[in-house]
Amino acid sequence: MRLKKAFNNNALLALDDNDEEVIVMGKGIAFGKKSGDLIDESLIQKKFVFDKSELNEKFSQLFDEIPQQYVELTVSIVEMVQKELGIRFDSSIYLALSDHITYAVRRYKKNENLKNALLFEVKKFYPNEFKAALKSLDMIQYETGCIMAEDEAGYIAMHFVNAQQSGEEMSQTVKVTKMVEDILHIVEYHYQIKLDENSLNYTRFVTHIRYFARRLFAKELNQDTDDILYQQIKERYPDAYRCALKVKKYIKESCDIELTNEEMTYFMLHINRVCSRIKS
């Protein structure tokens, strides 16, 4: 493995034996080295191999713009959260989260605390990610001395959610979260009930709405129509049908998209299932 570019004494861009770019970190790994030199691979503590070359380029820019302390802190947080949640994040999280932590610390030191308008929704719909974000705040406090509020944990949790969706834009994650909340409100208002957030049917319904919303924003809605099944479900569950019509109207008004009978069928089934036991 040969050095291509040294960011500082502890991080560099290298070419492996297949001439693929990798970013490696290790104490003193780049000290006294110049481009083309072999590196001591026994000093490697972290190695990043990105699928896209632009991520390599952007990650390289971090070392020019962000203190290495925050890059290393991000790496530690990502490792902790992946272990906690039993998942693998999209590699773009290193870029987004490093940048976020840097500016969060700067805001904290300037006493510029931002209120998180979606904090309640994040805690409600992404409890595992939020719990991991609270642990991240402890790590940030240990490293920087900054004692941040739950609002910041909400923002960090959204990065964890975002990174599980192939690095989709944060703005889209926010839109998905809002749509989930809005549709749940429609259902609760229609039936005049409070949904049981601990039930399996509730979890299934929330999961359905999330994936529906992502397909909607990606313009990948199911265009198939099974009119026979649609009519059967409509007649069998008339109250769920009336509720689904309200969801359909909401989607039309907010996104200017008309739901197909296929999508309506799924909504009727989920609505009936999540509400039937509570009503009875």
DOVO-488589 format. One record per residue (C-alpha): z, y, x; residue number from 1. Coordinates in Angstrom, 2 decimals, m for minus. Last residue first. Layout:
<rs>
<r z="Z" y="Y" x="X" nr="NUM"/>
...
</rs>
This chain:
<rs>
<r z="19.71" y="m3.68" x="m63.70" nr="280"/>
<r z="18.41" y="m0.32" x="m62.50" nr="279"/>
<r z="19.66" y="m0.89" x="m58.94" nr="278"/>
<r z="18.12" y="m4.39" x="m58.83" nr="277"/>
<r z="14.74" y="m3.15" x="m60.05" nr="276"/>
<r z="14.45" y="m0.06" x="m57.83" nr="275"/>
<r z="13.33" y="m1.37" x="m54.42" nr="274"/>
<r z="11.19" y="m4.13" x="m55.93" nr="273"/>
<r z="9.51" y="m1.94" x="m58.54" nr="272"/>
<r z="8.72" y="0.74" x="m56.00" nr="271"/>
<r z="7.39" y="m1.78" x="m53.49" nr="270"/>
<r z="5.08" y="m3.46" x="m56.01" nr="269"/>
<r z="3.89" y="m0.16" x="m57.49" nr="268"/>
<r z="3.20" y="1.27" x="m54.02" nr="267"/>
<r z="1.17" y="m1.76" x="m52.98" nr="266"/>
<r z="m0.90" y="m1.57" x="m56.16" nr="265"/>
<r z="m1.50" y="2.15" x="m55.69" nr="264"/>
<r z="m2.92" y="1.47" x="m52.24" nr="263"/>
<r z="m5.40" y="m1.02" x="m53.70" nr="262"/>
<r z="m6.19" y="1.24" x="m56.64" nr="261"/>
<r z="m7.31" y="3.85" x="m54.12" nr="260"/>
<r z="m5.26" y="6.95" x="m53.39" nr="259"/>
<r z="m7.13" y="10.25" x="m53.52" nr="258"/>
<r z="m6.70" y="12.45" x="m50.44" nr="257"/>
<r z="m6.23" y="16.21" x="m50.50" nr="256"/>
<r z="m3.29" y="15.87" x="m48.09" nr="255"/>
<r z="m0.39" y="17.65" x="m49.84" nr="254"/>
<r z="m1.75" y="17.92" x="m53.38" nr="253"/>
<r z="m3.49" y="14.54" x="m53.42" nr="252"/>
<r z="m0.60" y="12.76" x="m51.72" nr="251"/>
<r z="1.88" y="14.28" x="m54.18" nr="250"/>
<r z="m0.32" y="13.33" x="m57.15" nr="249"/>
<r z="m0.50" y="9.72" x="m55.93" nr="248"/>
<r z="3.27" y="9.64" x="m55.48" nr="247"/>
<r z="3.64" y="10.90" x="m59.05" nr="246"/>
<r z="1.20" y="8.22" x="m60.22" nr="245"/>
<r z="3.32" y="5.66" x="m58.35" nr="244"/>
<r z="6.27" y="6.64" x="m60.54" nr="243"/>
<r z="4.26" y="6.08" x="m63.72" nr="242"/>
<r z="3.11" y="2.70" x="m62.34" nr="241"/>
<r z="6.66" y="1.71" x="m61.41" nr="240"/>
<r z="7.63" y="2.42" x="m65.03" nr="239"/>
<r z="4.71" y="0.38" x="m66.35" nr="238"/>
<r z="5.54" y="m2.71" x="m64.25" nr="237"/>
<r z="3.64" y="m5.65" x="m65.75" nr="236"/>
<r z="0.78" y="m3.57" x="m67.12" nr="235"/>
<r z="0.14" y="m1.72" x="m63.84" nr="234"/>
<r z="0.65" y="m4.91" x="m61.84" nr="233"/>
<r z="m2.02" y="m6.74" x="m63.86" nr="232"/>
<r z="m4.39" y="m3.78" x="m63.86" nr="231"/>
<r z="m4.16" y="m3.44" x="m60.07" nr="230"/>
<r z="m4.61" y="m7.20" x="m59.61" nr="229"/>
<r z="m7.85" y="m7.07" x="m61.61" nr="228"/>
<r z="m9.00" y="m3.84" x="m60.00" nr="227"/>
<r z="m8.85" y="m5.21" x="m56.48" nr="226"/>
<r z="m10.30" y="m2.28" x="m54.60" nr="225"/>
<r z="m10.90" y="m2.10" x="m50.88" nr="224"/>
<r z="m10.77" y="1.35" x="m49.26" nr="223"/>
<r z="m7.59" y="0.70" x="m47.26" nr="222"/>
<r z="m6.63" y="3.97" x="m45.63" nr="221"/>
<r z="m7.75" y="4.57" x="m42.04" nr="220"/>
<r z="m8.01" y="8.36" x="m42.03" nr="219"/>
<r z="m5.62" y="8.54" x="m39.04" nr="218"/>
<r z="m3.29" y="10.73" x="m41.11" nr="217"/>
<r z="m3.46" y="8.20" x="m43.96" nr="216"/>
<r z="m3.02" y="5.19" x="m41.70" nr="215"/>
<r z="0.06" y="6.82" x="m40.20" nr="214"/>
<r z="1.40" y="7.65" x="m43.66" nr="213"/>
<r z="0.85" y="4.10" x="m44.93" nr="212"/>
<r z="2.59" y="2.72" x="m41.87" nr="211"/>
<r z="5.63" y="4.88" x="m42.51" nr="210"/>
<r z="5.56" y="4.31" x="m46.28" nr="209"/>
<r z="5.54" y="0.52" x="m45.83" nr="208"/>
<r z="8.43" y="0.63" x="m43.36" nr="207"/>
<r z="10.45" y="2.75" x="m45.79" nr="206"/>
<r z="9.75" y="0.24" x="m48.56" nr="205"/>
<r z="10.71" y="m2.76" x="m46.42" nr="204"/>
<r z="13.97" y="m1.09" x="m45.38" nr="203"/>
<r z="14.76" y="m0.28" x="m49.00" nr="202"/>
<r z="14.00" y="m3.87" x="m50.01" nr="201"/>
<r z="16.37" y="m5.14" x="m47.30" nr="200"/>
<r z="19.21" y="m3.11" x="m48.75" nr="199"/>
<r z="21.42" y="m0.77" x="m46.74" nr="198"/>
<r z="19.78" y="2.43" x="m47.98" nr="197"/>
<r z="20.55" y="1.54" x="m51.59" nr="196"/>
<r z="18.45" y="4.03" x="m53.52" nr="195"/>
<r z="20.24" y="6.68" x="m55.56" nr="194"/>
<r z="19.03" y="6.72" x="m59.14" nr="193"/>
<r z="17.36" y="9.06" x="m61.60" nr="192"/>
<r z="14.34" y="6.76" x="m61.81" nr="191"/>
<r z="11.78" y="9.51" x="m61.28" nr="190"/>
<r z="14.08" y="11.57" x="m59.06" nr="189"/>
<r z="14.84" y="8.61" x="m56.79" nr="188"/>
<r z="11.17" y="7.67" x="m56.50" nr="187"/>
<r z="10.01" y="11.22" x="m55.79" nr="186"/>
<r z="12.82" y="11.69" x="m53.25" nr="185"/>
<r z="11.73" y="8.52" x="m51.44" nr="184"/>
<r z="8.19" y="9.89" x="m51.35" nr="183"/>
<r z="9.35" y="13.19" x="m49.83" nr="182"/>
<r z="11.53" y="11.56" x="m47.17" nr="181"/>
<r z="8.78" y="9.22" x="m45.99" nr="180"/>
<r z="6.30" y="12.11" x="m45.99" nr="179"/>
<r z="8.64" y="14.21" x="m43.85" nr="178"/>
<r z="9.02" y="11.44" x="m41.27" nr="177"/>
<r z="5.25" y="10.95" x="m41.09" nr="176"/>
<r z="4.70" y="14.67" x="m40.60" nr="175"/>
<r z="7.27" y="14.77" x="m37.79" nr="174"/>
<r z="5.62" y="11.79" x="m36.08" nr="173"/>
<r z="2.29" y="13.57" x="m36.42" nr="172"/>
<r z="3.64" y="16.69" x="m34.70" nr="171"/>
<r z="4.99" y="14.50" x="m31.91" nr="170"/>
<r z="1.45" y="13.38" x="m31.11" nr="169"/>
<r z="0.98" y="9.63" x="m30.92" nr="168"/>
<r z="2.14" y="7.92" x="m27.75" nr="167"/>
<r z="1.12" y="4.40" x="m28.70" nr="166"/>
<r z="3.44" y="4.39" x="m31.72" nr="165"/>
<r z="6.61" y="3.21" x="m30.00" nr="164"/>
<r z="6.59" y="6.35" x="m27.86" nr="163"/>
<r z="6.87" y="8.57" x="m30.93" nr="162"/>
<r z="10.01" y="6.86" x="m32.17" nr="161"/>
<r z="11.67" y="7.31" x="m28.77" nr="160"/>
<r z="10.46" y="10.91" x="m28.62" nr="159"/>
<r z="11.86" y="11.43" x="m32.11" nr="158"/>
<r z="15.23" y="10.19" x="m30.84" nr="157"/>
<r z="15.16" y="12.97" x="m28.23" nr="156"/>
<r z="14.75" y="15.64" x="m30.91" nr="155"/>
<r z="17.57" y="14.17" x="m32.99" nr="154"/>
<r z="19.81" y="13.89" x="m29.94" nr="153"/>
<r z="19.23" y="17.61" x="m29.41" nr="152"/>
<r z="20.50" y="18.35" x="m32.92" nr="151"/>
<r z="23.51" y="16.15" x="m32.17" nr="150"/>
<r z="24.80" y="18.84" x="m29.80" nr="149"/>
<r z="24.47" y="19.04" x="m26.01" nr="148"/>
<r z="27.21" y="19.01" x="m23.39" nr="147"/>
<r z="25.41" y="20.11" x="m20.22" nr="146"/>
<r z="27.13" y="18.99" x="m17.00" nr="145"/>
<r z="23.76" y="18.08" x="m15.48" nr="144"/>
<r z="23.87" y="14.40" x="m14.54" nr="143"/>
<r z="26.89" y="13.25" x="m16.54" nr="142"/>
<r z="25.91" y="15.43" x="m19.51" nr="141"/>
<r z="22.35" y="14.09" x="m19.44" nr="140"/>
<r z="23.66" y="10.53" x="m19.38" nr="139"/>
<r z="25.96" y="11.25" x="m22.33" nr="138"/>
<r z="23.03" y="12.86" x="m24.15" nr="137"/>
<r z="21.03" y="9.68" x="m23.56" nr="136"/>
<r z="23.80" y="7.68" x="m25.23" nr="135"/>
<r z="23.34" y="9.91" x="m28.27" nr="134"/>
<r z="19.59" y="9.25" x="m28.07" nr="133"/>
<r z="20.23" y="5.49" x="m28.16" nr="132"/>
<r z="22.18" y="5.93" x="m31.41" nr="131"/>
<r z="19.33" y="8.06" x="m32.77" nr="130"/>
<r z="16.76" y="5.39" x="m31.89" nr="129"/>
<r z="18.84" y="2.76" x="m33.65" nr="128"/>
<r z="19.42" y="4.93" x="m36.72" nr="127"/>
<r z="15.73" y="5.86" x="m37.22" nr="126"/>
<r z="15.37" y="6.52" x="m40.95" nr="125"/>
<r z="18.74" y="8.10" x="m41.77" nr="124"/>
<r z="19.65" y="9.71" x="m38.46" nr="123"/>
<r z="16.11" y="11.08" x="m38.14" nr="122"/>
<r z="16.10" y="12.28" x="m41.75" nr="121"/>
<r z="19.39" y="14.16" x="m41.36" nr="120"/>
<r z="18.26" y="15.74" x="m38.08" nr="119"/>
<r z="14.91" y="16.87" x="m39.46" nr="118"/>
<r z="15.62" y="20.62" x="m39.40" nr="117"/>
<r z="16.93" y="20.35" x="m35.86" nr="116"/>
<r z="18.78" y="23.56" x="m35.02" nr="115"/>
<r z="17.84" y="24.92" x="m31.62" nr="114"/>
<r z="20.56" y="25.96" x="m29.17" nr="113"/>
<r z="19.61" y="28.90" x="m26.97" nr="112"/>
<r z="22.81" y="29.35" x="m24.95" nr="111"/>
<r z="20.74" y="30.28" x="m21.88" nr="110"/>
<r z="22.15" y="27.28" x="m20.01" nr="109"/>
<r z="21.41" y="25.10" x="m23.04" nr="108"/>
<r z="17.84" y="26.35" x="m23.26" nr="107"/>
<r z="17.26" y="25.50" x="m19.60" nr="106"/>
<r z="18.77" y="22.05" x="m20.09" nr="105"/>
<r z="16.55" y="21.46" x="m23.14" nr="104"/>
<r z="13.55" y="22.72" x="m21.15" nr="103"/>
<r z="13.97" y="20.09" x="m18.46" nr="102"/>
<r z="14.90" y="17.36" x="m20.93" nr="101"/>
<r z="11.73" y="17.98" x="m22.95" nr="100"/>
<r z="9.43" y="17.92" x="m19.93" nr="99"/>
<r z="10.89" y="14.69" x="m18.66" nr="98"/>
<r z="10.69" y="13.27" x="m22.21" nr="97"/>
<r z="7.02" y="14.06" x="m22.72" nr="96"/>
<r z="5.77" y="12.87" x="m19.35" nr="95"/>
<r z="7.85" y="9.73" x="m19.09" nr="94"/>
<r z="7.15" y="8.98" x="m22.75" nr="93"/>
<r z="3.42" y="8.72" x="m21.98" nr="92"/>
<r z="4.04" y="5.21" x="m20.65" nr="91"/>
<r z="4.15" y="3.81" x="m24.20" nr="90"/>
<r z="7.58" y="2.31" x="m24.68" nr="89"/>
<r z="8.54" y="m1.32" x="m24.35" nr="88"/>
<r z="11.08" y="m2.75" x="m26.79" nr="87"/>
<r z="14.48" y="m4.50" x="m26.95" nr="86"/>
<r z="16.19" y="m1.46" x="m28.47" nr="85"/>
<r z="19.05" y="m1.21" x="m25.97" nr="84"/>
<r z="16.96" y="m2.46" x="m23.03" nr="83"/>
<r z="14.14" y="m0.03" x="m23.77" nr="82"/>
<r z="16.74" y="2.70" x="m24.26" nr="81"/>
<r z="18.41" y="2.15" x="m20.88" nr="80"/>
<r z="15.13" y="1.96" x="m18.96" nr="79"/>
<r z="13.88" y="5.13" x="m20.66" nr="78"/>
<r z="17.14" y="6.94" x="m19.86" nr="77"/>
<r z="17.03" y="5.94" x="m16.18" nr="76"/>
<r z="13.39" y="7.05" x="m15.83" nr="75"/>
<r z="14.21" y="10.33" x="m17.57" nr="74"/>
<r z="17.08" y="10.98" x="m15.18" nr="73"/>
<r z="14.73" y="10.34" x="m12.24" nr="72"/>
<r z="12.29" y="12.91" x="m13.60" nr="71"/>
<r z="15.15" y="15.31" x="m14.31" nr="70"/>
<r z="16.54" y="15.18" x="m10.77" nr="69"/>
<r z="13.00" y="15.44" x="m9.43" nr="68"/>
<r z="12.97" y="19.04" x="m10.58" nr="67"/>
<r z="9.95" y="19.68" x="m12.82" nr="66"/>
<r z="6.74" y="21.62" x="m12.03" nr="65"/>
<r z="5.26" y="20.11" x="m8.86" nr="64"/>
<r z="6.79" y="16.67" x="m9.37" nr="63"/>
<r z="5.70" y="16.70" x="m12.98" nr="62"/>
<r z="2.11" y="17.36" x="m11.95" nr="61"/>
<r z="1.85" y="13.82" x="m10.62" nr="60"/>
<r z="2.74" y="12.54" x="m14.07" nr="59"/>
<r z="m0.15" y="14.54" x="m15.46" nr="58"/>
<r z="m2.60" y="13.11" x="m12.93" nr="57"/>
<r z="m1.37" y="9.55" x="m13.38" nr="56"/>
<r z="m1.53" y="10.05" x="m17.13" nr="55"/>
<r z="m5.12" y="11.29" x="m16.75" nr="54"/>
<r z="m5.98" y="8.04" x="m14.97" nr="53"/>
<r z="m5.13" y="5.99" x="m18.05" nr="52"/>
<r z="m3.46" y="2.60" x="m17.96" nr="51"/>
<r z="m0.52" y="3.87" x="m15.94" nr="50"/>
<r z="1.15" y="1.88" x="m13.17" nr="49"/>
<r z="4.61" y="3.20" x="m12.41" nr="48"/>
<r z="6.87" y="1.84" x="m9.67" nr="47"/>
<r z="10.59" y="2.41" x="m9.21" nr="46"/>
<r z="12.91" y="1.47" x="m6.34" nr="45"/>
<r z="10.38" y="1.11" x="m3.54" nr="44"/>
<r z="12.05" y="1.17" x="m0.12" nr="43"/>
<r z="10.99" y="m2.40" x="0.73" nr="42"/>
<r z="7.41" y="m1.27" x="0.24" nr="41"/>
<r z="7.51" y="0.72" x="3.47" nr="40"/>
<r z="4.42" y="2.85" x="3.13" nr="39"/>
<r z="1.22" y="2.60" x="5.13" nr="38"/>
<r z="m0.17" y="5.97" x="6.14" nr="37"/>
<r z="m3.42" y="7.26" x="4.62" nr="36"/>
<r z="m2.06" y="10.67" x="3.63" nr="35"/>
<r z="0.97" y="11.65" x="5.68" nr="34"/>
<r z="4.45" y="10.22" x="6.05" nr="33"/>
<r z="7.51" y="11.82" x="7.66" nr="32"/>
<r z="9.70" y="11.03" x="4.65" nr="31"/>
<r z="7.65" y="9.48" x="1.84" nr="30"/>
<r z="9.97" y="6.56" x="1.01" nr="29"/>
<r z="13.13" y="8.53" x="1.77" nr="28"/>
<r z="14.93" y="7.15" x="m1.30" nr="27"/>
<r z="12.45" y="5.39" x="m3.53" nr="26"/>
<r z="9.84" y="6.30" x="m6.11" nr="25"/>
<r z="6.36" y="4.93" x="m6.63" nr="24"/>
<r z="3.30" y="6.17" x="m8.51" nr="23"/>
<r z="0.39" y="3.77" x="m8.54" nr="22"/>
<r z="m3.34" y="4.37" x="m8.12" nr="21"/>
<r z="m5.54" y="1.29" x="m7.90" nr="20"/>
<r z="m7.31" y="0.60" x="m4.59" nr="19"/>
<r z="m6.88" y="m3.15" x="m5.15" nr="18"/>
<r z="m4.30" y="m3.44" x="m2.34" nr="17"/>
<r z="m2.34" y="m0.55" x="m3.85" nr="16"/>
<r z="m3.16" y="3.13" x="m3.49" nr="15"/>
<r z="m0.17" y="5.45" x="m3.48" nr="14"/>
<r z="1.15" y="8.57" x="m5.21" nr="13"/>
<r z="4.53" y="9.59" x="m3.88" nr="12"/>
<r z="8.22" y="10.07" x="m4.59" nr="11"/>
<r z="11.41" y="10.32" x="m2.52" nr="10"/>
<r z="10.57" y="12.71" x="0.30" nr="9"/>
<r z="8.54" y="14.93" x="m2.01" nr="8"/>
<r z="5.31" y="14.69" x="m3.97" nr="7"/>
<r z="3.49" y="12.77" x="m1.24" nr="6"/>
<r z="m0.18" y="12.06" x="m1.91" nr="5"/>
<r z="m2.40" y="9.06" x="m1.12" nr="4"/>
<r z="0.07" y="6.86" x="0.72" nr="3"/>
<r z="m1.09" y="3.35" x="1.47" nr="2"/>
<r z="0.00" y="0.00" x="0.00" nr="1"/>
</rs>
